Amino acid sequence: MVIFSRQRPGAGRHTPGRHAAHGSADQSAATRRADREPLEVPAHGPYDVTAAPSDNLPRLDLGALLIPAVDGVELRVQAQPGGQVQQIMLVDGESSVHLGAFAAPRSEGVWDEIRTEITESLAADGGRASEVDGPYGPQLHARLPNGAELRYVGIDGPRWFVRAVFQGAAALDPDASPRLALVLDGLVVVRGDQAMPVREPLPLRLPKEMVAHMEANAADANADTGESENPDG
């Protein structure tokens, strides 16, 4: 496993754990949306790639998600050596958000069902969750059994579902980190046309140049380790 961080480094906070994992515009994006009927551009994202705005906001292409680059927000990506992304976290000071994208039915969303599951699972483990209204509709304020506070936001899109789990100050106050809100508002989802089971994670990957950079660093580290273990050759 490797961690890719953009901008300043920093120590990670606690992760949301299993309660956050419910549910078993660049040229490449333009190519993927070529055969799909365009949708009306909504007021804000997350956007389906067919309805993404023609803005100049730089985005990191991670396959199924195009992540906006917002000044002051650190992007941490946990990935396997081959570039398959397992976790995305964005950090802004004392606030952070974990992002996930999943397949959803064509005819209906899954957030209503997932909210119920999260609430029941937390209660069974000694935690609790309360439903409140937010910019994207119903969301959950949760307290885990260990006392950690989380805010779950779910967005149903066309055949996809985005889950954002906020921690730190932004878990208690949505206005505590407007920069993380900008990331979510500018997110672009590339669902693709492949058939996928409902709630299966959409495929995420690092760009090829990042994978090459990681592999080169790993090779250098292995070489250094070999030299230190065999100083006499």
Summary of the structure (lengths in Angstrom):
residues: 233
radius of gyration: 18.9
end to end distance: 29.2
largest distance: 67.2
contacts: 700
relative contact order: 0.21
helix: 28%
strand: 32%
